[in-house]
Amino acid sequence: MWEQIRSNQIRSVILVILMGLLLLAIGYFVGLYFFDSGTAGLVIALVVWGIMNLVALFQGDSIILGMSGARKIGPKTIPSL
């Protein structure tokens, strides 16, 4: 079981890094197209990547629970006899 947990953690880190690299590549080319400077696009992409990671870290669970339609469970009221 611990091997599966560790494997999932490694895969998650790899996925975050690959998505960041993809975002940086897109930012570089967008920067070249709009600003004639790849550096400007990289800076914008880094800011976007940072914001995305912070939202995922602090609000990811709320976002997923909201998308699935989850609701809080409250105590059941016992009908009086």
Secondary structure, 3 states (H helix, E strand, C coil): CHHHHHHHHHHHHHHHHHHHHHHHHHHHHHHHHHHCCHHHHHHHHHHHHHHHHHHHHHHHHHHHHHHHCCCCCCCCCCCCC
